[in-house]
Amino acid sequence: MRENGHPAVETVNLRKTYFGAVPVQVLRGIDLHVGSGEFVCVLGQSGSGKSTLLNCLGALDRPTEGTVRINGQDLSELDDDELARFRNRTVGFIFQFHYLQDEFTCLENALMPVSITKGTPDDEDVERVQGLLERVGLGERLGNRPPQLSGGEQQRTAIVRALANQPRLVLADEPTGNLDSRSSAQVFSLMREINQETGVAFVMVTHDDRLASQGDRILRIEDGVIEEL
């Protein structure tokens, strides 16, 4: 992970409104600071703004008002192409559904962010990502395609994919929501271990109070406003 003294991500007066026949204000002035190496869990009911917050934090969506800085970079200063490149280099994403590509192997899926950045991963990239897959128990599955993997194995592949470009920040949106309780515990434990071993900051949205209690901080979002528990 690249260290430079900046927070992994911070927001100032973050607001997001979706404009349609009736405008819907989803985020209502959020100030957030996630330090390097922190593991922050965000709780909230459906419709509270959790996923919208992650989308803004991860530069998948631009806020209506306010500032988002990742690794010290104000995202509003970047045009769309610059933002896409910055996002791929700096942020890793883990979703409830793994979104692996069935035509690619476990290793090829995990290398996808590197392939997007470089075109062709070099030997060092392959060795590093393969080492991560071995670290999460997928060393014997490198050549398997997603349909040949269990749900937990697919999500572990997705975790390694999120780490492939050595990001500053990983955003996880209900990453255990599609798994049974045993696999959920294993996947969360794996993310926490990686966070502690590498210093990569994690922001994880979850409905699971039990998992959230194992993070460094718990935040609750309700009606677009966030508070620390």
N, C-alpha and C positions, 0 to 999 in steps of 0.2 A: 504494500500500500504506500502511496506517495504522501509524505507528511510535509506540511508547509505552515502549520500553525493556525490555519483557518478551521472554523467549524465544518463538519461534514455537510450540513445543510442548515439554513436559517431563513425565516420568513419575517416580514414586517408588514402588518396590516393587510394580510392576504385575504382577498375577496374574490369570489367567483359567482357570477350570475349567468344563467342560461336564458337567452332571449328568444321567446316564441310569442304565441298569441298572448300568453301571460308570463312575464318575466319571473324566473325562479332564482332567488338568491340562495346559493348552497353554502358558501363559506362567507363568514361575516366578521372579517377583521382578525385573522389568526396571526399571532406572534409566536414563533417556534424557534428553538435553538437545539440542535442535536450535535453534540461534540464528537470529536474523533473517537472511535471505538465504543461509543454508546450503543446499547440495545434498548430501543424505546418501543413499547407496545401501545397501540391505540385501540381503545374499545369504543363501541357505539352501536346503536341500533341501525337496522337497514334504513337507508334514506337520510342518515345523519350527516353525510358528507365525507365519510372515511375514504372512499375510493377517489372522489374528486380531489381530496387533499393529496393523496398519493400521486395522482396524475399531475398535479401542479408541482409537487416536490420533485418529481422525476422528469419534468420537462416534456411530458406527453401532452399537456394542455397548458395554455397560457392563462394566467389569472386576469380577471377583469380590472383589478386594482391591486396595488401592493408590490412587494419585492420578494423574489426568491433568489437566494445565493447558494450555490453548491461549490464547496471548496474555494470560496471567496469570489467566484464568478457570478456577477449579476446576469441572470438569464435574459433580462429584457434588452441587454446590449447585443445579443446574438440574433442574426437573421435565421430563417427556418433551416437552411442548410448547415450553418454553423451550429445551431442548436442540436440538430440530429447527430452531427459528428461528436459534439461535446457529450451528449447523452450516452452514446455508445461507448465512449472511452471512460466515463466517470461514474455511471450509474448502472447497477445491476438490478434486474427485476425478477421476482418470483411470484407467480399467480396461483390461484386456487386450481386452475386447470393448466397443465404443464405446457401445452402448445408445442410439443415436440413434433418434428416432421417425420412422418412414417417412412419416407423414402431414404432417410439418412440413419446411419448407425448411432449408437449411444455416444461414441467419441465425436463423430461429425456434428451431432446436435450440440454437444457441449462446446465445441469450437466455433459455433456459429457467430458469436459477436466478434471474434478475432478475424474470421473470414470476411465479415462485413467491413471491418476496419482496414485489413491488409490485402484482401483478395485471396491470398494463399497463406495459411499459417506457416511459420518457419519451424524448424526442428525444436527450438527452445519452447515455443508455444505449445507444440504437441506434447512435449515431455512434461511441461508444467501442468497442462490440463489432464493428461493421462494420470499424472501423479495424484491430482485431486480426485479423479474418479476412483482410483485405487483406495484413496484415503476414506472415501464414503462407501466402500465395499462393493464397487462395481468393476473391479479389475478383471473379473472373468466375463464381463458383459460388454466389453468395449465394442465388439463387432455386432452385437445384437441391435435389432431395430425396435422402436417403441412397442409394437404389438407383442413382442417377445419378453417384455419387461412387466413386472407387477406395478401396481399403482405407486407404491412406495419407492420402487426403483426409478420409475419415471420422474417422480418429484425430486429424488436425489440427483438425477441427471440435470434437471432444471436448476437446482441449486448450484451445481458446478458451472453450468452455462452462465448463471448470473455473476460468477466469480472469474470468468475466463479472461476478461480484460483487466483484472486486478483493480476493480473499481474503488472509489472512495466511499461509496454509499450503496447499500442494497435495500430496496423497497420490496416488501413482501405483503401481498394482498390476500389474506385468508389462505396462506400456503398449506395449511393442514385441513382446510374445510372439506375436502373431497376424500379424506382418508379415514380409516377406522382409528379407534383410540390408540391402539398400540403403534401403528405407523405414524400417527400424529405426534406422539411422544418422541419417537425416534427422529423424525424430521426436525422437530423443534430443537431437540438436544444437539443434533448435528449443526444447525444454524448457530446455536449458542456457542458451541465449541469453536466453530470457525471464527465467529466474532471475537472470542477471547484470545484465540491463537494468532490471528492476523491483524486485529485492530480495525477491521472494516466495520463501519457503523451500519446498524440495521434499524429500520423503522418497519414494524410489523403490525398490520391491521388484523385483528382477530375478534371472534365472539367468545373465545375461551378464557374465562377469568383465571383458570388454573395455570394455563400456559403464560398468560400475561404477567402473573405474579413472579415468574422466574426471570423477567427482564430487569434492566436497571431502573427504568421508570415506567409508570403507567399514565397515559393520558386518556381522557374521555372526551369524545366529541359529541355534542348534542345541539341540534338546530344550527349547525354551522359555526358553533363556538366551542373552543377547546379549553379544558381545565386539567390541571395535574392532580392525580389522586395520591 
